[in-house]
């Protein structure tokens, strides 16, 4: 059974770190604090995330290289067309 003093104390959870504070409103102080244990990522999880990140970089690089290749082909076609039009005008 709780005493009258314990009934006045209330718990507050921090939205950032999820720690719990027990506050006594009459005394305006923290009676108790408790930090929550942070979940540590396993090595396998970290390796999988790094592998996915590397694959993403490789995919982006390939896509960028393909776009540049298409731009060069279009520029070459326009240049050849311009040369052909110049030859016709001469």
C-alpha positions, 0 to 999 in steps of 0.5 A: 500500500502506498503512503500519502507521500508516494501518491503525490509523486508522479512519473515523467518519461523524456520524449528524447531519451526515454528516461523516466523521472519520478517527481515530487510536486510538493518539494519540486524535485526529482525523487528518482531517475532511471535511464533506459537501456539503449538497444545496441545494433548487432554486428550483422545488422551493421554489416548488412546496412553498410552492404546495402549502402554500398550497393546503393552507391554502386547503383547510383553511379551506374545510373549516372554513368548511363545518363552521361553516356546518353547525353554524349550520344545526343550531343554527338548526333546534334554535332554531326547533324549540324556538320551535315547541314553546314555542308549542304549550305556550302 
